[in-house]
Amino acid sequence: MRNAFSAWFLKQDPKNIIFLTADLGFRALEGIENHLNQNFVNVGISEQNMIGMSSGFAFNNFSTWCYSIAPFIYARAFEQIRNDICFHRLSVKLVANGGGFGYGVMGPSHHAIEDYGILKTLPNLIIYIPAFEEDVDTIMTAANNNLNASYIRLGLSRKPIGFKIGKYDKFRKLLHGNLGTIIVVGPIVGLYLQYFLNLEQSERMSVWSLSELIKELKDIPDQLLNEIINNDLLIVEEHVVQSSFSETMGLILMTNKIPIRKLFSFCAKHKYDKYGSQLFMLEKSEILPQQVMSKYSNDKN
């Protein structure tokens, strides 16, 4: 997704864009740097300062972007994001590469499995979690045009080769199935598509992707609501259960008295006796497709 992210800037007029990076992006951001020239600023290993600087640029009506890897941009600079950006309703775009277990082999200090749960407590902030590389251009344009701040969580696109995803939306139904409904947050939905595509429709779940966090019932498509009322609902996300999308979805449904059969939540876990690749960490959290479906089969009976 980082390549699509970089490509978006090359199509923009550089005069009103400010791009800040905290000493990250080697062999990825050089094209942006050449395009923006003096409007590309490497602030060094100084995330809090980067956020403070970004608020000043945004206050003066620059299209302002901050880039770092996910754990550095939301955790190290949370106070500045809250006080300098969100409380002043400034349209700073925070771009986090390697959300979830994206930097798995680097260990727990580099994992970002609490990020959007922490950030969604803040006002005037929209959270995007693109599911596929093709989503990035649309999300970047939306963030650029929005008056609120944005957090864009980039990851590894795992779309099956040749699979057609259709037009971007917050929720998208990607695959039909008869066993129930599963919503997968962000790019790990590609793993679920690969898994279910090998099964007959009668043996698989209907797969939905979520690429933008929601807060209200009106954000849920009618088709998805109808499925939720008539089927078990599974939610999978590369995020801890605390302040997860699962909790938000459950609250929305209960508050609005939407009848559901049962909600199953599958989330990331802090299991650090060993650590490895993203897939290894997903397996440790028991949120790979085969693990989720096995647990669901056991729990529903």
C-alpha positions in Angstrom: 0.0 0.0 0.0 2.9 2.3 0.6 3.6 2.4 -3.2 0.0 3.5 -3.9 0.3 6.1 -1.1 3.5 7.6 -2.7 2.0 7.5 -6.1 -1.0 9.7 -5.0 1.3 12.6 -4.2 2.9 12.6 -7.6 -0.5 13.5 -9.1 -0.9 16.6 -6.7 0.1 20.2 -7.1 3.1 20.5 -4.7 2.6 24.1 -3.9 0.1 23.7 -1.0 1.3 20.3 0.4 3.5 19.9 3.4 4.9 16.4 4.0 6.6 15.6 7.3 8.4 12.3 8.1 10.1 11.3 11.3 13.3 9.9 9.7 11.4 7.0 8.0 10.7 6.0 4.4 14.1 5.1 2.9 13.7 3.7 -0.6 9.9 4.6 -0.5 9.5 8.3 -0.2 12.2 9.6 -2.5 9.6 10.3 -5.3 7.5 12.4 -2.9 10.6 14.3 -1.8 11.7 15.1 -5.4 8.1 16.2 -6.3 7.5 18.4 -3.2 11.1 19.7 -3.0 11.3 22.1 0.0 7.8 21.1 1.2 9.1 17.7 2.1 10.6 17.9 5.7 12.4 15.1 7.6 12.1 16.2 11.2 14.4 13.4 12.5 13.5 11.0 15.3 11.1 13.5 16.8 7.5 12.4 16.4 6.0 14.8 19.0 7.8 17.8 17.4 6.5 16.6 14.0 2.9 16.7 15.2 3.4 20.1 16.7 4.8 21.4 13.4 2.0 19.8 11.4 -0.6 21.7 13.4 1.0 25.0 12.6 1.1 24.2 8.9 -2.5 23.0 8.9 -3.6 26.2 10.8 -2.1 28.1 7.9 -4.2 26.1 5.4 -1.6 23.8 4.0 -2.6 20.2 3.1 -0.4 18.6 5.9 0.7 15.0 6.0 2.7 13.2 8.7 4.3 9.8 8.0 5.8 7.2 10.2 5.4 3.6 11.1 2.3 2.9 13.1 3.5 2.5 16.7 5.6 5.6 16.5 3.0 8.0 15.1 0.1 7.2 17.4 1.8 6.1 20.6 4.8 8.5 21.0 2.8 11.6 20.0 -0.6 10.9 21.5 -0.7 14.1 23.6 0.2 16.3 20.7 -2.4 14.6 18.4 -5.0 15.2 21.1 -4.1 18.7 22.1 -2.6 20.2 19.0 -4.6 18.6 16.2 -8.0 17.2 17.4 -8.9 19.8 20.0 -8.3 22.5 17.4 -10.0 20.6 14.6 -7.1 20.8 12.3 -7.0 18.7 9.1 -3.7 16.9 9.6 -3.4 13.6 7.9 -1.6 11.0 10.0 -0.3 8.1 7.9 0.8 5.0 9.7 2.6 2.2 7.8 2.6 -1.3 9.1 -0.5 -1.3 11.3 -1.4 -4.3 13.5 1.4 -6.9 13.4 2.9 -5.4 10.2 6.3 -5.1 11.8 6.0 -8.5 13.5 9.6 -9.6 13.6 10.6 -6.4 15.4 8.8 -7.4 18.5 6.1 -5.8 20.7 7.6 -2.3 20.7 6.8 -2.2 16.9 3.4 -3.7 17.0 0.3 -1.4 16.6 -2.6 -3.5 17.9 -4.1 -0.7 20.1 -3.9 2.2 17.7 -7.4 2.9 16.4 -9.0 2.0 19.7 -6.9 4.7 21.4 -7.4 7.3 18.6 -11.1 6.8 18.2 -11.5 8.3 21.7 -10.5 11.6 20.3 -12.8 14.2 18.7 -12.7 15.3 15.0 -10.7 12.4 13.8 -11.6 9.9 11.0 -9.9 6.5 10.9 -9.3 4.7 7.6 -8.0 1.2 7.3 -7.7 0.4 3.6 -8.3 -3.2 2.8 -6.6 -3.2 -0.6 -4.0 -1.3 -2.4 -6.8 0.0 -4.8 -8.5 1.7 -1.8 -5.6 4.0 -1.0 -6.1 6.6 -3.8 -9.8 7.1 -2.8 -9.0 7.3 0.9 -6.1 9.8 0.4 -8.4 12.0 -1.7 -11.2 11.8 0.9 -8.7 12.6 3.7 -7.3 15.5 1.8 -10.7 17.0 1.3 -12.0 16.5 4.9 -12.0 19.3 7.4 -11.3 16.8 10.3 -8.0 15.1 11.0 -7.4 11.6 9.6 -5.5 8.5 10.6 -4.7 6.2 7.7 -3.5 2.7 8.7 -1.6 1.1 5.9 -0.7 -2.6 5.7 0.1 -5.3 3.2 -2.6 -5.8 0.6 -3.4 -9.5 0.3 -6.0 -9.5 -2.4 -6.2 -12.8 -4.3 -4.8 -12.6 -7.8 -7.6 -11.7 -10.3 -10.2 -11.0 -7.6 -12.6 -8.1 -8.4 -13.2 -5.9 -5.3 -15.7 -3.3 -6.8 -16.1 0.3 -5.8 -14.7 1.6 -2.6 -17.0 2.0 0.4 -16.8 1.8 4.2 -18.4 -1.6 4.1 -18.2 -3.9 1.1 -19.6 -7.3 0.5 -16.8 -9.2 -1.2 -18.1 -12.8 -1.2 -21.4 -14.6 -0.9 -21.9 -17.5 1.5 -24.6 -19.4 3.3 -23.1 -20.1 6.7 -23.3 -16.6 8.2 -21.7 -13.2 8.0 -18.1 -12.2 8.7 -16.8 -8.6 8.8 -13.0 -8.3 8.5 -11.3 -5.0 9.3 -8.6 -3.9 7.0 -6.1 -5.8 4.7 -6.2 -9.2 6.5 -9.6 -9.6 4.7 -7.4 -10.9 1.8 -6.5 -13.9 3.9 -10.2 -14.7 4.4 -11.0 -14.3 0.7 -8.2 -16.8 -0.1 -9.6 -19.2 2.4 -13.3 -19.0 1.4 -12.7 -18.9 -2.3 -11.7 -22.5 -2.0 -15.1 -23.5 -0.6 -18.5 -23.9 -2.1 -21.0 -21.1 -1.3 -22.9 -23.5 0.9 -19.8 -24.1 3.0 -18.6 -20.5 3.5 -19.4 -17.2 5.2 -20.5 -14.0 3.5 -17.4 -11.9 3.6 -17.6 -8.1 4.2 -14.6 -5.7 4.5 -14.6 -2.6 6.7 -12.2 0.2 5.6 -13.4 3.1 7.7 -14.5 3.1 11.3 -18.1 4.0 12.0 -20.0 5.5 14.9 -23.6 5.4 14.0 -26.3 3.0 12.8 -26.8 5.0 9.6 -23.3 4.0 8.5 -24.3 0.3 8.3 -25.7 -0.7 4.9 -29.2 -2.2 4.9 -28.0 -5.3 3.2 -25.5 -5.9 6.0 -28.2 -5.2 8.7 -30.5 -7.7 7.2 -27.7 -10.3 7.3 -26.9 -9.5 10.9 -30.5 -10.0 11.9 -30.8 -13.4 10.2 -27.3 -14.8 10.8 -24.5 -15.2 13.3 -22.1 -12.3 13.0 -18.3 -12.8 13.2 -15.9 -9.8 13.4 -12.2 -10.2 12.9 -9.6 -7.5 13.5 -5.9 -7.0 13.9 -6.5 -5.1 17.1 -7.0 -5.9 20.8 -10.6 -6.4 22.0 -10.5 -3.4 24.2 -12.0 -0.4 22.3 -12.1 -2.6 19.2 -14.5 -2.3 16.3 -16.3 -5.3 17.7 -17.2 -3.3 20.9 -18.4 -0.4 18.8 -20.5 -2.6 16.6 -22.0 -4.4 19.5 -22.9 -1.0 21.2 -24.5 0.4 18.0 -26.6 -2.7 17.6 -27.7 -2.9 21.3 -28.4 0.8 21.6 -30.6 0.7 18.5 -32.3 -2.5 19.6 -31.2 -4.4 16.5 -32.0 -8.1 17.1 -29.0 -10.3 16.4 -28.5 -14.1 16.8 -25.0 -13.9 18.2 -21.9 -11.8 17.9 -18.5 -13.5 17.8 -15.4 -11.3 18.2 -11.9 -12.4 17.1 -9.1 -10.0 18.0 -5.4 -9.7 18.3 -3.7 -10.6 21.6 -0.6 -9.6 23.5 1.2 -12.9 23.4 4.9 -12.3 23.5 6.7 -15.4 24.7 7.7 -15.6 21.0 7.3 -13.2 18.1 7.8 -13.5 14.4 6.3 -12.4 11.1 2.8 -10.9 10.7 1.3 -14.3 9.8 3.1 -15.8 12.8 1.6 -13.2 15.2 -1.9 -13.6 13.6 -1.6 -17.3 14.3 -0.5 -16.6 17.9 -3.6 -14.5 18.3 -5.7 -17.3 16.7 -7.2 -15.0 14.1 -6.1 -16.8 10.9 -9.2 -18.0 8.9 -8.9 -21.7 9.6 -8.5 -20.9 13.4 -11.5 -18.6 13.4 -13.8 -21.0 11.6 -12.7 -23.9 13.8 -13.4 -21.9 17.0 -16.7 -20.6 15.6 -17.8 -24.2 14.8 -17.0 -25.3 18.4 -18.5 -22.2 20.1 -21.8 -22.1 18.2 -22.7 -25.7 19.2 
